[in-house]
Amino acid sequence: MAEAEEKEIRSNEESTDDSEEDESEEEPKLKYERLSNGVTEILQKDAASCMTVHEKFLALGTHYGKVYLLDVQGNITQKVDISPVKINQISLDESGEHMGICSEDGKVQVFGLYSGEEFHETFDCPIKIVAVHPQFVRSHCKQFVTGGKKLLLYEKTWMNRWKPSVLHEGEGNIRNVKWRGHLIAWANNMGVKILDVISKQRITNVPRDDISLRPDMYPCSLCWKDNLTLIIGWGTSVKICSVKERHASEMRDLPSRYVEIIFQFDTEFYISGLAPLCDQLVVLSYVKEVSEKTEMECCARPRLDIIQPLPESCEEISSDALTVRGFQENECRDYHLEHSEGESLFYIISPRDIVVAKERDQDDHIDWLLEKKKYEEALMAAEISQKTIKKHRILDIGLAYINHLVEKGEYDLAARKCQKILGKNTELWEFEVYKFKEIGQLKAISRYLPRRDPILKPLIYEMVLHEFLESDYEGFAMLIKEWPGDLYNNAIIVQVVVDHLKKDPQNRTLLRTLAELYTYDQRYGKALEIYLTLRHKDVFQLIHKHNLFSSIRDKIVLLVDFDSEKAVDMLLDNEDKISIDKVVEELENRPELQHVYLHKLFKRDHHKGQRYHEKQISLYAEYDRPNLLPFLRDSTHCPLEKALEICQQRNFVEEMVYLLSRMGNSRSALKMIMEELNDVDKAIEFAKEQDDGELWEDLILYSIDKPPFITGLLNNIGTHVDPILLIHRIKEGMEIPNLRDSLVKILQDYNLQILLREGCKKILVADSLSLLKKMHRTQMKGIRVDEENICESCLSPILPSDASKSFSVTVFHCRHMFHKECLPVPSTMSPLQFCNICSAKHRGPGSAILEMKK
């Protein structure tokens, strides 16, 4: 890349072509921007030497001995002249109210930004490091350390004097110091030490791995992840150390704490700075490469990597090469990495440039997806995070997605997405429809056009219909069926369809569609004519739905001829709208259809069409012989003579037999059965139905010289006629087939009848006895007598009102009650008394008089 303001910094720029990036490229984790405004002005005249970051402001030190306080946008809020030489280190406490500064000429200053509190000291050697106590704002924490050839701890005494004490010396210059909580970590030429400020005990020494590197050119990077975790980067080595409490049993003369290295790994490049990012690390690396032109080693762009520490190695999550101003002249010691813990901001400081790296938010994620043309994922991400995104709008992403699909030629998918993306925005819908029209893809969007809430201008729908009508009649018909008729100007579309029919008048699709259009326009008569012409099944639904019975009075023949079952059912269901007489009249010239109608009418009601029963005899005889006999049996209104005449003309024997028997000429009917049908079983069945002795006589006389008939009679007449009458008339010597079996059957039938009679007699006796016993048990039960009962003779209460008086009551088994004095005196001949009421019922009228006479 050419500038650090770019949101994505490529790790490799060997190729200068504009070829599209690999779709599998992973999304960057960070985004970058150059710290500008006042910083740009400062670095044009001066060079940055150090910087420290607070959540409220930034403090920048320069090579010309100046310290600038900046806001987070890089604007200068305050300028302090410290020294004419390089500022080596700036330190802030956690509150941001106190600052410590050291410079190359040995000056050290610690002062309050908002108070008059101040400390000045000048040493006879350069002071590389200063670090104030994180809680310096508190009175008991007035401490800071400086690092040159010695590591000195300054503490404020009770007399407001500063007391120095040497924490460490003798191992070269102190190169870096980081203070966190009660722990101070520092690096010198030999390694890294950690000191417990409370106990003044040094608890560890971590030696540096590569002693061949000059410590002034490749300084150590220190960073506290938390109060007990220190990250050390030196050369190409990274160590993550954890400060732990020592068990009491292990202490002896040892410090109360110890350090354990929990992760250790090497990187490909030299480390210029470290910072934590959750459970990962941000590493600023100094890179050297061999120039292709000169074949000499030169400085390359620094890299900012995100690394995931693993127990025995590390995993690179992302890696970005940064183009900072003047990177070709910078050394490893010229780069610094500072971070703001609260916001995950990382500041890359170089002499001529300061770049800020930020974690990418959802807007950046969507930007990357859009750049990679992953529009569907971008749209989904925007929908999920619509409350948090600030830069993007779901609608804009959706429109870009639609345009992308159209450019790729995926017109159907683009049209389908319009439903979700455009929603109820009619203006956007109409804009997209015109866009699809320009590329000749109105058909693609037609299926997804809104039909309710919102409704577009009628012109839009008409435009789509015209497109289909010019090239796809079936598609046009489908739209007419699916779209409500109020979406477009129906009259315009009707006229266009009529014009097309002039070129192709027999086109069934156009005719069917025109009928639907007429229906929408409530021109039902024209729609009905087309449906009937096409013999379309929807004609009956149209008639019922819009009550078009008055319009079909002259189209009955067409309807019945099209679908006789549905048409007849509809006509019969609506007799009040189209009378029976009218239907019969219309079907006069189509007797086969007339028969279907009258037959169904007769099935529903035998009497409604009675005036047409005579006509129906001929219709049944002509078109439906199987139903003629059932009709003759069920009809009470057809003339029998006319029916017999028609059946005689057509020689319908079974029907003639029925008619003759119904007219009372049973003997002729029987004769016809025997002579015409020659069916003894049918003759016997007929004789049984008539139950006439003369018919049996005629049947016997007719059968007496026909052995097969005699066999049939012997087998069937045993229960109706005395078989002796038939047997006596059989001529001697006549051979009768199966005579023995017939006689055996007669005897069996006789025995069966005897058994049935005896069985019935037993059942009758048993039932009578059972009922008598039941009646006896019932009558023997007690009978309740109370004041509500009355005497059946005098009709006064059966019980006296005065219970002290004696009384006598007679209660019969029939539950009738009498006062004893109200009953007649029993006769001397029969001392038994009977209920007057029940006796009278049994005797019947006048029986008492007859008894008196006796």
Salt bridges, closest charged atoms under 4 A:
GLU3 OE1 - ARG34 NH1 3.01
GLU5 OE1 - ARG34 NH1 3.01
GLU8 OE2 - ARG360 NH2 3.57
GLU21 OE2 - ARG10 NH1 1.72
GLU21 OE1 - LYS372 NZ 2.15
GLU25 OE1 - LYS372 NZ 3.11
GLU27 OE2 - ARG360 NE 3.64
GLU27 OE1 - HIS365 ND1 2.68
GLU33 OE2 - LYS358 NZ 3.05
ASP93 OD2 - HIS98 ND1 3.28
GLU104 OE2 - LYS128 NZ 3.06
GLU117 OE1 - HIS98 NE2 3.22
GLU117 OE1 - LYS142 NZ 3.42
GLU117 OE2 - LYS156 NZ 3.39
GLU118 OE2 - HIS120 NE2 2.13
GLU155 OE1 - LYS200 NZ 3.59
GLU169 OE1 - LYS150 NZ 3.82
GLU171 OE1 - HIS168 NE2 3.29
GLU171 OE1 - LYS193 NZ 2.43
ASP209 OD2 - LYS239 NZ 2.50
ASP216 OD2 - ARG214 NH2 2.65
GLU245 OE2 - ARG257 NE 3.00
GLU260 OE1 - LYS244 NZ 2.60
GLU297 OE1 - LYS288 NZ 3.95
ASP305 OD1 - ARG303 NE 3.98
GLU341 OE2 - ARG180 NH1 3.40
GLU341 OE2 - HIS339 NE2 3.97
ASP353 OD2 - ARG34 NH2 2.61
ASP353 OD1 - ARG325 NH1 3.46
ASP363 OD1 - HIS392 ND1 3.10
ASP364 OD2 - LYS31 NZ 2.85
ASP367 OD2 - LYS7 NZ 3.73
ASP367 OD2 - LYS391 NZ 2.62
ASP367 OD1 - HIS392 NE2 2.80
GLU376 OE2 - LYS417 NZ 3.55
GLU383 OE2 - LYS420 NZ 3.42
ASP396 OD1 - ARG393 NH2 2.89
GLU410 OE2 - LYS408 NZ 3.43
ASP412 OD2 - ARG416 NH2 3.17
ASP412 OD1 - ARG447 NH2 2.41
GLU432 OE2 - LYS435 NZ 3.23
ASP453 OD2 - LYS424 NZ 2.99
GLU470 OE2 - HIS500 NE2 3.65
GLU482 OE1 - ARG451 NH2 3.40
ASP486 OD2 - ARG452 NH2 3.28
ASP499 OD1 - LYS502 NZ 3.84
ASP521 OD2 - ARG523 NH1 3.47
ASP538 OD2 - HIS536 ND1 3.59
ASP554 OD1 - LYS555 NZ 3.41
ASP561 OD2 - ARG535 NH1 3.84
ASP561 OD1 - ARG590 NH2 3.22
ASP569 OD1 - LYS600 NZ 3.20
ASP569 OD1 - ARG604 NH2 3.69
ASP573 OD1 - ARG604 NH1 2.76
GLU575 OE2 - LYS608 NZ 3.33
ASP581 OD2 - ARG611 NH1 3.32
GLU586 OE2 - LYS582 NZ 2.87
GLU588 OE2 - LYS615 NZ 3.30
GLU592 OE2 - ARG590 NE 2.67
GLU622 OE1 - ARG650 NH2 3.04
ASP624 OD2 - HIS595 NE2 3.40
GLU655 OE2 - ARG625 NE 2.81
GLU697 OE2 - ARG729 NH1 2.40
ASP698 OD2 - ARG667 NE 2.43
ASP705 OD1 - LYS706 NZ 3.29
ASP741 OD1 - ARG740 NE 3.90
ASP749 OD2 - LYS745 NZ 3.30
ASP786 OD2 - ARG784 NE 3.20
